[in-house]
Amino acid sequence: MAYRQDKNSQSWLDEEIQPDCKWSLLVKNVLHSGKSEFQSVELVETDTYGKVLLLDGKSQSAEADEFVYHELLVHPAMLSHPSPKSVFIAGGGEGATAREILRHKSVERVLMVDIDKVVCDFCRQHLAANKEAYADPRLQVVNDDAAAQLQATDECFDVIVADLADPVDGGPCYQLYTQEFYEDIVKPRLNPGGIFVTQSGPAGVLTSREVFTPINNTLASVFGHTVAYAAHIPSYVDTWGFNMATDEASIQLSPAGRVDALLSERINGDLKFLDGPTLQAALALNKPVKKALQEETSIYTKDNPHFIHGAGFKAGQ
């Protein structure tokens, strides 16, 4: 990721998608640029996407389309549980995941653990859409390592949501995509019938084997049931993947009419993106991605990690 000036003295932010592929954002204003203890952090304002958050050079969230990512991450898992009351968020410092969880009428407690206080603080300051969530008394925010907090507590949760930065070499989060994390830390902290869901990186025709399919196969090695789904997110310049898992019962997310009825019954307000037919479309993966899932044999472990293109700033130290 780098800033550059064009011939008109306009500032552009280049994000490297692959070694031979970049995309650029025309920057109106740099709201934050620097490094926390854990990662490089950028918050910029653009015309097309509004405010854009980048961690370790990777776009994490844009005002114009963040609702696509966050509604897909949260609501399928929440609807798969009969009455989720307690929810743990690993990561999620932006606040949008908590916002979507708190829409659910049944929710009594949300514990959000994000390692980076810098990210939490400036997102709380600059992202108006999530200020109400941060002020909700049902939400507790802890700035610490999510794995350490889950290990230290005796509390169990109905739903655990992993809203983590992308797994990049040297980044702070890749160990939270491993078999060890799922088996030894997540699974013991789920209530009976509990659901786990994680963002799972690019899931396009050309990119699904980077981390999306290894994460799915890793979850399948730990849990009895998994569900993979994906949708295009413009600011990510790709289709983006998600994986759900549970040990107690299969996940029921069809037909579309049932999903619409559950959304109407169980959440406050209207969603911007997700409804029953849209969720069915996200579950209907294309043939190359389905083939990649079927052929995947790799297990994501601490000794055998998988990364998307890029590197955390600590990798270069």
C-alpha positions as CSV (number, residue, x, y, z in Angstrom):
1,M,0.0,0.0,0.0
2,A,1.4,3.4,-1.0
3,Y,0.3,7.0,-1.6
4,R,1.2,8.7,-4.8
5,Q,0.5,12.0,-6.5
6,D,-0.8,12.3,-10.0
7,K,0.0,15.1,-12.5
8,N,-2.9,17.1,-11.1
9,S,-1.4,16.8,-7.5
10,Q,-4.2,14.5,-6.5
11,S,-3.4,11.9,-3.9
12,W,-4.1,8.2,-4.7
13,L,-3.8,5.2,-2.4
14,D,-2.7,2.0,-4.1
15,E,-3.6,-1.3,-2.7
16,E,-1.7,-4.3,-4.1
17,I,-4.2,-7.2,-4.7
18,Q,-1.6,-9.5,-6.3
19,P,2.0,-8.9,-7.3
20,D,0.9,-7.9,-10.8
21,C,-2.4,-6.2,-9.8
22,K,-3.2,-3.1,-7.9
23,W,-6.3,-0.9,-7.5
24,S,-6.3,2.7,-6.6
25,L,-8.5,5.1,-4.5
26,L,-8.6,8.8,-5.0
27,V,-8.1,10.2,-1.5
28,K,-10.0,13.3,-0.4
29,N,-8.7,13.3,3.1
30,V,-6.5,11.1,5.3
31,L,-8.2,10.8,8.7
32,H,-5.5,8.5,10.1
33,S,-2.3,7.0,8.9
34,G,0.2,5.2,11.0
35,K,1.1,2.0,12.9
36,S,-0.4,0.7,16.1
37,E,1.4,-1.9,18.2
38,F,0.0,-4.6,16.0
39,Q,-0.6,-3.4,12.4
40,S,-0.5,-0.5,10.0
41,V,-3.7,1.4,10.1
42,E,-5.2,3.8,7.5
43,L,-8.6,5.6,7.5
44,V,-9.1,7.6,4.4
45,E,-12.1,9.5,2.9
46,T,-13.0,8.9,-0.8
47,D,-15.8,10.0,-3.1
48,T,-16.8,6.5,-4.4
49,Y,-16.6,4.5,-1.2
50,G,-16.8,7.1,1.6
51,K,-14.6,6.4,4.5
52,V,-12.3,3.3,4.0
53,L,-10.5,1.4,6.7
54,L,-7.3,-0.4,5.7
55,L,-5.3,-2.7,8.0
56,D,-1.8,-3.8,6.9
57,G,-2.5,-2.4,3.5
58,K,-5.7,-4.4,2.9
59,S,-9.2,-2.8,2.6
60,Q,-11.2,-3.9,5.6
61,S,-14.4,-1.8,5.4
62,A,-15.9,1.0,3.3
63,E,-18.9,3.1,4.2
64,A,-20.5,2.6,0.8
65,D,-20.8,-1.2,1.0
66,E,-19.7,-2.4,4.5
67,F,-23.3,-3.5,5.1
68,V,-22.9,-6.3,2.5
69,Y,-20.0,-7.8,4.5
70,H,-21.4,-7.3,8.0
71,E,-25.0,-8.5,7.2
72,L,-23.6,-11.6,5.6
73,L,-21.1,-12.3,8.4
74,V,-23.7,-11.9,11.2
75,H,-27.3,-12.7,10.2
76,P,-27.0,-16.2,8.7
77,A,-25.3,-17.4,11.9
78,M,-27.7,-15.6,14.2
79,L,-30.8,-16.9,12.3
80,S,-29.3,-20.5,12.5
81,H,-29.6,-20.4,16.3
82,P,-33.1,-20.7,17.7
83,S,-32.7,-17.8,20.2
84,P,-29.2,-16.3,20.5
85,K,-28.8,-14.4,23.7
86,S,-25.0,-14.3,24.2
87,V,-22.5,-13.5,21.5
88,F,-18.7,-13.2,21.4
89,I,-17.0,-11.1,18.7
90,A,-13.3,-11.8,18.0
91,G,-12.1,-8.6,16.4
92,G,-14.8,-6.3,15.1
93,G,-13.2,-3.0,16.3
94,E,-15.0,-1.1,13.6
95,G,-18.3,-1.6,15.5
96,A,-20.4,-2.7,12.6
97,T,-20.5,-6.4,13.5
98,A,-21.8,-5.4,17.0
99,R,-24.3,-3.1,15.3
100,E,-25.8,-6.0,13.3
101,I,-25.8,-8.4,16.2
102,L,-27.6,-5.9,18.4
103,R,-30.4,-5.7,15.9
104,H,-31.5,-9.2,17.2
105,K,-34.3,-8.8,19.8
106,S,-33.1,-11.9,21.7
107,V,-29.6,-10.7,22.3
108,E,-28.8,-9.9,26.0
109,R,-25.0,-9.7,26.0
110,V,-22.3,-9.1,23.4
111,L,-18.6,-9.3,24.3
112,M,-16.3,-7.8,21.7
113,V,-12.6,-8.4,22.0
114,D,-10.4,-6.6,19.6
115,I,-6.6,-6.5,20.2
116,D,-6.1,-3.0,18.7
117,K,-7.4,-0.1,20.8
118,V,-6.2,2.4,18.2
119,V,-8.6,0.9,15.6
120,C,-11.5,0.8,18.1
121,D,-11.0,4.4,19.2
122,F,-10.7,6.1,15.9
123,C,-13.5,4.0,14.3
124,R,-15.7,5.0,17.3
125,Q,-14.8,8.6,16.6
126,H,-15.1,8.7,12.8
127,L,-17.7,6.1,11.8
128,A,-21.1,7.6,12.8
129,A,-23.1,4.5,11.7
130,N,-21.7,2.5,14.6
131,K,-21.8,5.0,17.5
132,E,-25.2,3.7,18.6
133,A,-23.8,0.2,18.9
134,Y,-20.9,1.3,20.9
135,A,-23.3,3.1,23.3
136,D,-25.6,0.1,23.7
137,P,-25.4,-1.2,27.3
138,R,-25.5,-4.8,26.1
139,L,-22.1,-4.4,24.5
140,Q,-18.9,-4.9,26.4
141,V,-15.6,-4.0,24.6
142,V,-12.3,-5.4,25.7
143,N,-9.0,-4.5,24.0
144,D,-7.0,-7.7,24.3
145,D,-6.2,-10.9,22.4
146,A,-9.5,-12.7,21.6
147,A,-8.0,-16.1,22.0
148,A,-6.6,-15.2,25.4
149,Q,-9.9,-13.9,26.5
150,L,-11.8,-17.0,25.4
151,Q,-9.3,-19.2,27.1
152,A,-9.5,-17.2,30.4
153,T,-13.3,-17.2,30.7
154,D,-15.7,-19.8,31.9
155,E,-18.5,-18.1,30.0
156,C,-20.0,-19.9,27.0
157,F,-21.8,-18.2,24.1
158,D,-24.6,-19.0,21.7
159,V,-22.8,-17.5,18.7
160,I,-19.1,-16.7,18.2
161,V,-18.3,-14.4,15.3
162,A,-14.7,-14.0,14.0
163,D,-14.6,-10.6,12.4
164,L,-10.8,-10.6,11.9
165,A,-8.3,-8.8,9.8
166,D,-7.2,-10.8,6.8
167,P,-4.6,-13.5,7.4
168,V,-1.4,-12.0,6.0
169,D,2.1,-13.0,6.8
170,G,3.2,-11.0,9.9
171,G,-0.3,-9.8,10.7
172,P,-1.8,-10.1,14.2
173,C,-4.7,-12.5,13.4
174,Y,-3.6,-15.5,11.4
175,Q,-3.5,-17.8,14.4
176,L,-7.2,-17.2,14.9
177,Y,-7.9,-19.1,11.6
178,T,-6.1,-22.3,12.8
179,Q,-7.3,-25.8,13.7
180,E,-5.8,-25.2,17.2
181,F,-7.9,-22.1,17.7
182,Y,-11.1,-23.8,16.5
183,E,-10.6,-27.0,18.4
184,D,-9.0,-25.9,21.7
185,I,-10.5,-22.4,22.2
186,V,-13.7,-21.8,20.1
187,K,-15.4,-25.1,20.5
188,P,-15.2,-25.3,24.3
189,R,-16.7,-21.8,24.6
190,L,-19.9,-22.6,22.5
191,N,-23.1,-23.4,24.3
192,P,-24.9,-26.6,23.1
193,G,-26.3,-25.8,19.7
194,G,-23.9,-22.9,19.4
195,I,-22.8,-21.5,16.0
196,F,-19.4,-20.3,14.9
197,V,-18.9,-18.0,11.9
198,T,-15.7,-16.5,10.4
199,Q,-14.9,-14.2,7.6
200,S,-12.8,-16.3,5.2
201,G,-11.1,-14.1,2.7
202,P,-11.4,-14.0,-1.1
203,A,-13.7,-16.6,-2.6
204,G,-13.6,-15.8,-6.3
205,V,-12.9,-18.1,-9.2
206,L,-9.2,-17.2,-9.1
207,T,-8.7,-16.7,-5.4
208,S,-10.8,-19.2,-3.4
209,R,-7.9,-21.6,-2.7
210,E,-5.8,-19.0,-0.9
211,V,-7.6,-19.2,2.4
212,F,-11.3,-19.7,1.9
213,T,-11.2,-23.4,1.1
214,P,-8.5,-24.2,3.7
215,I,-10.5,-22.5,6.4
216,N,-13.6,-24.5,5.4
217,N,-11.7,-27.8,5.4
218,T,-10.1,-26.9,8.8
219,L,-13.5,-26.2,10.3
220,A,-14.8,-29.5,8.9
221,S,-12.0,-31.3,10.7
222,V,-13.3,-29.8,14.0
223,F,-17.1,-29.4,13.7
224,G,-19.8,-31.8,12.5
225,H,-21.4,-29.4,10.1
226,T,-20.1,-26.5,8.0
227,V,-21.6,-24.1,5.5
228,A,-19.7,-22.0,3.0
229,Y,-21.2,-19.0,1.3
230,A,-19.9,-15.9,-0.6
231,A,-20.9,-12.6,-2.3
232,H,-19.3,-9.9,-4.3
233,I,-18.1,-6.9,-2.3
234,P,-17.1,-4.0,-4.5
235,S,-14.6,-2.4,-2.2
236,Y,-12.8,-5.7,-1.8
237,V,-12.5,-6.1,-5.6
238,D,-13.5,-9.7,-5.3
239,T,-16.1,-12.2,-4.2
240,W,-15.8,-12.6,-0.4
241,G,-16.2,-15.8,1.6
242,F,-17.7,-16.8,4.9
243,N,-17.7,-20.1,6.7
244,M,-20.1,-21.3,9.5
245,A,-19.8,-24.3,11.7
246,T,-21.7,-26.1,14.4
247,D,-21.5,-29.4,16.2
248,E,-25.0,-30.1,17.4
249,A,-27.3,-29.8,14.4
250,S,-27.2,-29.0,10.7
251,I,-27.7,-25.3,9.7
252,Q,-31.1,-24.6,8.1
253,L,-31.0,-21.4,5.9
254,S,-33.7,-22.3,3.3
255,P,-36.2,-21.8,1.8
256,A,-36.0,-18.1,1.1
257,G,-39.5,-17.5,2.6
258,R,-38.4,-19.0,5.9
259,V,-35.4,-16.7,6.1
260,D,-37.6,-13.6,5.3
261,A,-40.0,-14.7,8.1
262,L,-37.2,-15.0,10.6
263,L,-35.7,-11.7,9.7
264,S,-39.1,-10.0,10.1
265,E,-39.7,-11.7,13.4
266,R,-36.3,-11.5,15.0
267,I,-34.5,-8.3,14.1
268,N,-35.2,-4.6,14.6
269,G,-35.2,-2.4,11.5
270,D,-34.7,-3.3,7.8
271,L,-31.5,-4.7,6.4
272,K,-29.9,-3.0,3.4
273,F,-28.7,-6.1,1.6
274,L,-29.7,-9.4,2.9
275,D,-33.1,-11.2,2.5
276,G,-34.1,-14.7,1.8
277,P,-33.4,-14.9,-1.9
278,T,-30.1,-13.0,-1.5
279,L,-29.0,-15.5,1.0
280,Q,-29.9,-18.4,-1.3
281,A,-27.7,-16.8,-3.9
282,A,-24.8,-16.5,-1.5
283,L,-25.1,-20.2,-0.7
284,A,-25.2,-21.1,-4.4
285,L,-21.4,-21.1,-5.1
286,N,-20.2,-21.3,-8.6
287,K,-18.7,-24.5,-10.1
288,P,-15.0,-23.6,-9.8
289,V,-15.4,-22.6,-6.2
290,K,-17.4,-25.8,-5.4
291,K,-14.8,-27.8,-7.0
292,A,-12.1,-26.1,-5.0
293,L,-14.0,-26.9,-1.8
294,Q,-14.4,-30.5,-2.7
295,E,-10.7,-30.9,-3.6
296,E,-9.3,-29.1,-0.6
297,T,-7.1,-31.2,1.7
298,S,-5.1,-28.7,3.6
299,I,-5.6,-28.0,7.3
300,Y,-4.8,-24.5,8.5
301,T,-2.5,-24.9,11.5
302,K,0.1,-22.7,13.3
303,D,2.8,-24.7,11.5
304,N,0.9,-24.8,8.2
305,P,-0.6,-21.3,7.8
306,H,-2.2,-19.9,4.7
307,F,-2.0,-16.2,3.7
308,I,-3.6,-13.9,1.2
309,H,-1.2,-11.7,-0.7
310,G,0.3,-9.0,1.4
311,A,2.3,-8.8,4.6
312,G,1.8,-7.3,8.1
313,F,4.3,-4.5,8.9
314,K,5.9,-6.8,11.5
315,A,6.9,-9.3,8.8
316,G,9.4,-6.8,7.6
317,Q,10.9,-6.1,11.0
